[in-house]
């Protein structure tokens, strides 16, 4: 009997132990399942986070390329970012909220519409001052009959060597200097930051030289103050907005207009407009400045002025003084013959032949792609901007460009950066 009792007790204890083991095992599995589920949720969460991060980087790139602050309002931004960023990345939306209008904006990317999970990052527009006293999308030829001096524009940020990056000219294609026994000098800048020490480089030439994308000939002739920029955007650098038909209309609305498509003396009409108190003058058609143009301030006075010449050649002949900035805007396709093969400027020589030029003007300066010829020492103190791609701009004579940014009525261009502290700064 005792033997059977001991067997029953042993069986009972074994069953209890097995039951306990089973309970512990099931509990362990439950914990494992929980950990698996939690890990899966973590993976999904990180995937969504990376997805949203990608959306913000995409949005930043779009803002950097378009440079259009008008699209960064809460109302406009959702649609603005949708086609190229939100939809391709399967995001619910990317929205921009102004922090300081025109200065900084908070971007927020949301993956799902069903929860409030999102990530944010702040971008800001910072000054990109220092692009150059002369900025050109056309090639430049300088034929010196006397000294050529350019006071450069200075970037506000000090370099590692304690000096400053100064730019006399920013160009897209080529710059050629023909000395004729004279010199080209980058002089001391006039506009400088409070902590300015000296420019990193100063170009000084006394013989013929050429600079292209590949570098300068002779080697080292042009210094770093002459900068090749294949992506130069003269319109944005001058007006502070992307060149679009809508923005062009918006810009023109602030100008006094002069239409020379049917003739007229450009110098007389431009001087009359500025003398009457206009500070922004927009000329349509060819502008031949002869015998001279004199628009200048009195001692100690600086008046920001802007002269724009659109869709016409620009010629100066005689002595000129212009205390302001100059922008040459030409749709170069107007000189392409649609009946001929290829895209070029084949109509431009005939266009020049039809112009009435000043008596004594040296027509040998006209080349197949000439669009701007200055033989009258035209040096706008607020800078020269040549939006004439594939054209040739020729300066013959002397030049003394005392670049002073205050003569330009537009703010310095800006560039887009992430605001430190709003993202991973490591």
TORVEXGU-411603 format. One record per residue (C-alpha): x, y, z; residue number from 1. Coordinates in nm, 2 decimals, padded with zeros to 4 digits. Example, Ala and Ser with C-alpha at 12.3 -4.5 7.8 and 13.67 -1.06 7.14 Angstrom:
! residues 2
NODE     px     py     pz  nr
NODE  01.23 -00.45  00.78   1
NODE  01.37 -00.11  00.71   2
***
This chain:
! residues 426
NODE     px     py     pz  nr
NODE  00.00  00.00  00.00   1
NODE  00.28  00.24  00.10   2
NODE  00.45  00.16 -00.23   3
NODE  00.14  00.28 -00.43   4
NODE  00.11  00.59 -00.21   5
NODE  00.47  00.68 -00.28   6
NODE  00.42  00.63 -00.65   7
NODE  00.11  00.85 -00.65   8
NODE  00.30  01.12 -00.45   9
NODE  00.59  01.10 -00.69  10
NODE  00.35  01.13 -00.99  11
NODE  00.18  01.42 -00.83  12
NODE  00.50  01.60 -00.76  13
NODE  00.63  01.53 -01.11  14
NODE  00.30  01.66 -01.26  15
NODE  00.32  01.98 -01.05  16
NODE  00.68  02.03 -01.15  17
NODE  00.59  01.98 -01.52  18
NODE  00.30  02.22 -01.48  19
NODE  00.52  02.48 -01.32  20
NODE  00.78  02.43 -01.60  21
NODE  00.50  02.46 -01.86  22
NODE  00.38  02.78 -01.70  23
NODE  00.73  02.92 -01.68  24
NODE  00.79  02.82 -02.04  25
NODE  00.46  02.98 -02.16  26
NODE  00.55  03.29 -01.97  27
NODE  00.89  03.30 -02.13  28
NODE  00.74  03.25 -02.47  29
NODE  00.50  03.54 -02.40  30
NODE  00.79  03.76 -02.31  31
NODE  00.97  03.65 -02.62  32
NODE  00.67  03.72 -02.84  33
NODE  00.64  04.06 -02.67  34
NODE  01.00  04.13 -02.74  35
NODE  00.96  04.02 -03.10  36
NODE  00.66  04.24 -03.14  37
NODE  00.83  04.53 -02.98  38
NODE  01.14  04.49 -03.20  39
NODE  00.91  04.48 -03.51  40
NODE  00.75  04.80 -03.39  41
NODE  01.09  04.96 -03.33  42
NODE  01.20  04.86 -03.69  43
NODE  00.88  05.01 -03.83  44
NODE  00.93  05.33 -03.63  45
NODE  01.29  05.37 -03.74  46
NODE  01.19  05.30 -04.10  47
NODE  00.92  05.57 -04.08  48
NODE  01.18  05.80 -03.91  49
NODE  01.43  05.75 -04.19  50
NODE  01.15  05.79 -04.44  51
NODE  01.06  06.13 -04.29  52
NODE  01.43  06.23 -04.28  53
NODE  01.46  06.16 -04.65  54
NODE  01.16  06.38 -04.70  55
NODE  01.32  06.67 -04.52  56
NODE  01.64  06.63 -04.71  57
NODE  01.44  06.62 -05.04  58
NODE  01.25  06.94 -04.93  59
NODE  01.58  07.11 -04.84  60
NODE  01.72  07.03 -05.18  61
NODE  01.41  07.17 -05.36  62
NODE  01.43  07.49 -05.16  63
NODE  01.80  07.52 -05.23  64
NODE  01.75  07.48 -05.60  65
NODE  01.43  07.69 -05.64  66
NODE  01.52  07.97 -05.40  67
NODE  01.15  08.06 -05.37  68
NODE  01.05  08.17 -05.02  69
NODE  00.70  08.24 -05.14  70
NODE  00.63  07.87 -05.14  71
NODE  00.73  07.82 -04.78  72
NODE  00.40  07.93 -04.62  73
NODE  00.19  07.67 -04.44  74
NODE -00.08  07.70 -04.71  75
NODE  00.15  07.67 -05.01  76
NODE  00.42  07.43 -04.89  77
NODE  00.21  07.10 -04.87  78
NODE  00.14  07.12 -05.25  79
NODE  00.48  07.26 -05.33  80
NODE  00.67  06.96 -05.18  81
NODE  00.41  06.70 -05.28  82
NODE  00.51  06.60 -05.64  83
NODE  00.89  06.57 -05.59  84
NODE  00.92  06.48 -05.22  85
NODE  00.61  06.37 -05.03  86
NODE  00.44  06.14 -05.30  87
NODE  00.76  05.96 -05.42  88
NODE  00.86  05.89 -05.06  89
NODE  00.50  05.78 -04.96  90
NODE  00.48  06.05 -04.69  91
NODE  00.15  06.20 -04.58  92
NODE  00.28  06.55 -04.61  93
NODE  00.58  06.79 -04.57  94
NODE  00.48  07.13 -04.44  95
NODE  00.67  07.45 -04.38  96
NODE  00.60  07.70 -04.10  97
NODE  00.77  08.04 -04.10  98
NODE  00.97  08.10 -03.79  99
NODE  01.10  08.44 -03.91 100
NODE  00.95  08.53 -04.25 101
NODE  01.23  08.56 -04.51 102
NODE  01.49  08.42 -04.26 103
NODE  01.40  08.08 -04.12 104
NODE  01.14  07.81 -04.17 105
NODE  01.05  07.49 -03.98 106
NODE  01.00  07.19 -04.20 107
NODE  00.79  06.90 -04.07 108
NODE  00.76  06.56 -04.23 109
NODE  00.47  06.32 -04.14 110
NODE  00.45  05.96 -04.26 111
NODE  00.10  05.87 -04.15 112
NODE -00.22  06.08 -04.13 113
NODE -00.35  05.86 -03.85 114
NODE -00.10  05.97 -03.58 115
NODE  00.09  06.28 -03.47 116
NODE  00.43  06.12 -03.52 117
NODE  00.65  06.35 -03.72 118
NODE  01.00  06.50 -03.73 119
NODE  01.10  06.86 -03.78 120
NODE  01.41  07.05 -03.88 121
NODE  01.47  07.42 -03.93 122
NODE  01.63  07.58 -04.24 123
NODE  01.75  07.93 -04.26 124
NODE  01.86  08.17 -04.53 125
NODE  02.19  08.33 -04.46 126
NODE  02.37  08.61 -04.65 127
NODE  02.58  08.49 -04.94 128
NODE  02.76  08.82 -04.99 129
NODE  03.08  08.83 -05.19 130
NODE  02.97  08.70 -05.52 131
NODE  03.16  08.96 -05.72 132
NODE  03.17  09.32 -05.83 133
NODE  03.12  09.20 -06.19 134
NODE  02.91  08.88 -06.24 135
NODE  02.87  08.75 -06.59 136
NODE  02.71  08.47 -06.78 137
NODE  02.87  08.60 -07.10 138
NODE  03.23  08.58 -07.19 139
NODE  03.43  08.90 -07.11 140
NODE  03.70  09.06 -07.32 141
NODE  03.89  09.35 -07.16 142
NODE  04.10  09.56 -07.40 143
NODE  04.30  09.81 -07.19 144
NODE  04.37  10.15 -07.34 145
NODE  04.46  10.27 -06.98 146
NODE  04.46  10.11 -06.64 147
NODE  04.18  09.87 -06.54 148
NODE  04.10  09.87 -06.17 149
NODE  03.83  09.67 -05.99 150
NODE  03.75  09.70 -05.62 151
NODE  03.63  09.35 -05.52 152
NODE  03.33  09.24 -05.32 153
NODE  03.42  09.09 -04.98 154
NODE  03.27  08.79 -04.82 155
NODE  03.19  08.85 -04.45 156
NODE  03.34  08.53 -04.32 157
NODE  03.70  08.52 -04.23 158
NODE  03.92  08.24 -04.38 159
NODE  04.13  08.00 -04.17 160
NODE  04.44  08.21 -04.25 161
NODE  04.28  08.52 -04.11 162
NODE  04.22  08.68 -04.45 163
NODE  03.90  08.73 -04.64 164
NODE  03.77  08.59 -04.97 165
NODE  03.74  08.88 -05.22 166
NODE  03.59  08.85 -05.57 167
NODE  03.65  09.10 -05.84 168
NODE  03.47  08.90 -06.11 169
NODE  03.26  08.58 -06.12 170
NODE  03.22  08.44 -06.47 171
NODE  03.07  08.14 -06.65 172
NODE  03.28  08.11 -06.96 173
NODE  03.60  08.30 -07.02 174
NODE  03.78  08.63 -06.93 175
NODE  04.04  08.76 -07.17 176
NODE  04.27  09.05 -07.09 177
NODE  04.46  09.23 -07.37 178
NODE  04.71  09.46 -07.20 179
NODE  04.83  09.70 -07.48 180
NODE  05.10  09.80 -07.23 181
NODE  04.86  09.87 -06.95 182
NODE  04.76  09.69 -06.63 183
NODE  04.46  09.51 -06.47 184
NODE  04.45  09.54 -06.09 185
NODE  04.23  09.42 -05.82 186
NODE  04.25  09.71 -05.57 187
NODE  04.17  09.73 -05.20 188
NODE  03.80  09.68 -05.14 189
NODE  03.58  09.97 -05.04 190
NODE  03.30  09.78 -04.87 191
NODE  03.45  09.57 -04.59 192
NODE  03.33  09.40 -04.27 193
NODE  03.43  09.55 -03.93 194
NODE  03.70  09.29 -03.87 195
NODE  03.85  09.30 -04.22 196
NODE  04.22  09.24 -04.25 197
NODE  04.31  09.19 -04.61 198
NODE  04.20  09.00 -04.92 199
NODE  04.33  08.65 -04.97 200
NODE  04.44  08.73 -05.33 201
NODE  04.48  09.03 -05.56 202
NODE  04.51  08.98 -05.93 203
NODE  04.78  09.20 -06.10 204
NODE  04.84  09.17 -06.47 205
NODE  05.06  09.37 -06.71 206
NODE  05.05  09.13 -07.00 207
NODE  04.79  08.94 -07.20 208
NODE  04.61  08.66 -07.01 209
NODE  04.31  08.43 -07.03 210
NODE  04.11  08.24 -06.78 211
NODE  03.86  07.96 -06.85 212
NODE  03.71  07.67 -06.66 213
NODE  04.04  07.49 -06.70 214
NODE  04.24  07.77 -06.53 215
NODE  04.45  08.07 -06.64 216
NODE  04.71  08.12 -06.91 217
NODE  04.98  08.19 -06.82 218
NODE  04.94  07.96 -06.52 219
NODE  04.88  08.17 -06.21 220
NODE  04.81  08.49 -06.40 221
NODE  04.46  08.53 -06.26 222
NODE  04.42  08.48 -05.88 223
NODE  04.13  08.35 -05.68 224
NODE  03.95  08.68 -05.70 225
NODE  03.85  08.59 -06.05 226
NODE  03.62  08.29 -06.00 227
NODE  03.48  08.05 -06.26 228
NODE  03.13  07.95 -06.17 229
NODE  02.95  07.71 -06.41 230
NODE  02.63  07.74 -06.21 231
NODE  02.62  08.12 -06.18 232
NODE  02.27  08.26 -06.14 233
NODE  02.30  08.63 -06.21 234
NODE  01.92  08.69 -06.18 235
NODE  01.91  08.54 -05.83 236
NODE  02.23  08.71 -05.72 237
NODE  02.09  09.05 -05.83 238
NODE  01.71  09.03 -05.75 239
NODE  01.72  08.76 -05.48 240
NODE  01.47  08.53 -05.65 241
NODE  01.46  08.26 -05.90 242
NODE  01.42  08.37 -06.27 243
NODE  01.06  08.27 -06.36 244
NODE  00.80  08.44 -06.58 245
NODE  00.60  08.53 -06.27 246
NODE  00.90  08.67 -06.08 247
NODE  01.01  08.87 -06.38 248
NODE  00.67  09.03 -06.40 249
NODE  00.68  09.10 -06.02 250
NODE  01.03  09.26 -06.05 251
NODE  00.93  09.48 -06.34 252
NODE  00.64  09.62 -06.15 253
NODE  00.87  09.82 -05.93 254
NODE  01.05  09.99 -06.22 255
NODE  01.00  10.30 -06.44 256
NODE  00.98  10.17 -06.80 257
NODE  01.15  10.31 -07.11 258
NODE  01.06  10.15 -07.44 259
NODE  01.33  10.19 -07.71 260
NODE  01.20  09.93 -07.94 261
NODE  01.08  10.21 -08.17 262
NODE  01.39  10.43 -08.12 263
NODE  01.49  10.71 -07.89 264
NODE  01.81  10.83 -07.72 265
NODE  01.88  10.59 -07.44 266
NODE  02.13  10.82 -07.25 267
NODE  01.89  11.12 -07.25 268
NODE  01.58  10.92 -07.14 269
NODE  01.77  10.72 -06.87 270
NODE  01.93  11.04 -06.73 271
NODE  01.59  11.22 -06.73 272
NODE  01.43  10.93 -06.54 273
NODE  01.69  10.92 -06.27 274
NODE  01.71  11.30 -06.25 275
NODE  01.33  11.31 -06.19 276
NODE  01.38  11.09 -05.88 277
NODE  01.33  10.74 -06.02 278
NODE  01.56  10.49 -05.86 279
NODE  01.48  10.19 -06.08 280
NODE  01.47  10.22 -06.46 281
NODE  01.39  09.93 -06.70 282
NODE  01.49  09.98 -07.07 283
NODE  01.34  09.76 -07.34 284
NODE  01.54  09.73 -07.66 285
NODE  01.88  09.85 -07.77 286
NODE  02.05  10.10 -07.55 287
NODE  02.33  10.31 -07.71 288
NODE  02.48  10.55 -07.45 289
NODE  02.61  10.85 -07.65 290
NODE  02.76  11.10 -07.61 291
NODE  02.76  11.03 -07.24 292
NODE  02.56  10.94 -06.93 293
NODE  02.61  11.12 -06.60 294
NODE  02.41  11.01 -06.30 295
NODE  02.59  11.08 -05.98 296
NODE  02.54  11.17 -05.61 297
NODE  02.69  11.46 -05.43 298
NODE  02.96  11.42 -05.17 299
NODE  02.87  11.20 -04.88 300
NODE  02.54  11.09 -05.05 301
NODE  02.46  10.73 -05.17 302
NODE  02.14  10.67 -05.36 303
NODE  02.07  10.30 -05.45 304
NODE  01.98  10.28 -05.82 305
NODE  01.91  10.00 -06.07 306
NODE  01.94  10.02 -06.45 307
NODE  01.82  09.72 -06.64 308
NODE  01.84  09.68 -07.02 309
NODE  01.63  09.39 -07.15 310
NODE  01.65  09.22 -07.49 311
NODE  01.88  09.47 -07.67 312
NODE  02.25  09.52 -07.72 313
NODE  02.42  09.77 -07.49 314
NODE  02.68  10.02 -07.62 315
NODE  02.86  10.31 -07.45 316
NODE  03.06  10.57 -07.63 317
NODE  03.21  10.87 -07.44 318
NODE  03.28  10.94 -07.08 319
NODE  03.01  10.81 -06.84 320
NODE  02.94  10.82 -06.46 321
NODE  02.67  10.60 -06.31 322
NODE  02.62  10.58 -05.93 323
NODE  02.41  10.27 -05.93 324
NODE  02.40  09.91 -06.04 325
NODE  02.35  09.77 -06.39 326
NODE  02.18  09.45 -06.51 327
NODE  02.18  09.33 -06.87 328
NODE  01.91  09.08 -06.94 329
NODE  01.88  08.92 -07.29 330
NODE  01.68  08.62 -07.41 331
NODE  01.96  08.51 -07.64 332
NODE  01.72  08.28 -07.84 333
NODE  01.59  08.60 -08.01 334
NODE  01.91  08.59 -08.22 335
NODE  01.86  08.22 -08.33 336
NODE  01.73  08.18 -08.69 337
NODE  01.44  07.92 -08.65 338
NODE  01.47  07.83 -09.02 339
NODE  01.84  07.73 -08.99 340
NODE  01.96  07.41 -08.82 341
NODE  02.11  07.42 -08.48 342
NODE  02.08  07.67 -08.19 343
NODE  02.31  07.96 -08.22 344
NODE  02.33  08.34 -08.26 345
NODE  02.33  08.35 -08.64 346
NODE  02.10  08.66 -08.65 347
NODE  02.32  08.87 -08.43 348
NODE  02.56  09.01 -08.69 349
NODE  02.27  09.13 -08.91 350
NODE  02.12  09.28 -08.59 351
NODE  02.43  09.49 -08.53 352
NODE  02.44  09.59 -08.90 353
NODE  02.10  09.75 -08.86 354
NODE  02.19  09.96 -08.56 355
NODE  02.28  10.33 -08.58 356
NODE  02.60  10.36 -08.39 357
NODE  02.79  10.67 -08.28 358
NODE  03.02  10.84 -08.53 359
NODE  03.37  10.72 -08.47 360
NODE  03.26  10.39 -08.30 361
NODE  03.51  10.12 -08.37 362
NODE  03.30  09.85 -08.55 363
NODE  03.59  09.61 -08.55 364
NODE  03.50  09.54 -08.19 365
NODE  03.18  09.37 -08.31 366
NODE  03.21  08.99 -08.31 367
NODE  02.97  08.72 -08.40 368
NODE  02.84  08.69 -08.04 369
NODE  02.89  09.05 -07.92 370
NODE  02.60  09.17 -07.70 371
NODE  02.77  09.44 -07.49 372
NODE  03.04  09.68 -07.59 373
NODE  03.17  09.95 -07.35 374
NODE  03.41  10.20 -07.50 375
NODE  03.30  10.48 -07.27 376
NODE  03.44  10.39 -06.92 377
NODE  03.10  10.27 -06.80 378
NODE  03.16  10.15 -06.44 379
NODE  02.84  10.13 -06.23 380
NODE  02.95  10.15 -05.86 381
NODE  02.68  09.91 -05.75 382
NODE  02.81  09.63 -05.97 383
NODE  02.77  09.49 -06.32 384
NODE  02.55  09.18 -06.38 385
NODE  02.54  09.03 -06.73 386
NODE  02.27  08.78 -06.79 387
NODE  02.36  08.71 -07.15 388
NODE  02.47  08.35 -07.18 389
NODE  02.68  08.26 -07.48 390
NODE  02.73  08.62 -07.56 391
NODE  03.04  08.84 -07.55 392
NODE  03.08  09.15 -07.35 393
NODE  03.37  09.38 -07.44 394
NODE  03.52  09.65 -07.23 395
NODE  03.77  09.88 -07.43 396
NODE  03.94  10.17 -07.27 397
NODE  03.98  10.23 -06.90 398
NODE  03.79  10.10 -06.60 399
NODE  03.79  10.21 -06.24 400
NODE  03.51  10.02 -06.07 401
NODE  03.49  10.14 -05.71 402
NODE  03.24  09.87 -05.61 403
NODE  03.01  09.99 -05.33 404
NODE  02.73  09.75 -05.25 405
NODE  02.52  10.04 -05.11 406
NODE  02.45  10.16 -05.46 407
NODE  02.26  09.84 -05.53 408
NODE  01.89  09.87 -05.41 409
NODE  01.86  09.49 -05.37 410
NODE  01.97  09.29 -05.07 411
NODE  02.27  09.06 -05.09 412
NODE  02.19  08.71 -05.22 413
NODE  02.13  08.44 -04.97 414
NODE  02.19  08.07 -04.95 415
NODE  02.00  07.79 -04.76 416
NODE  02.15  07.60 -04.47 417
NODE  02.02  07.38 -04.19 418
NODE  02.00  07.57 -03.86 419
NODE  02.24  07.42 -03.61 420
NODE  02.07  07.26 -03.31 421
NODE  01.76  07.16 -03.52 422
NODE  01.93  06.85 -03.65 423
NODE  02.22  06.61 -03.60 424
NODE  02.52  06.85 -03.60 425
NODE  02.79  06.58 -03.56 426
***
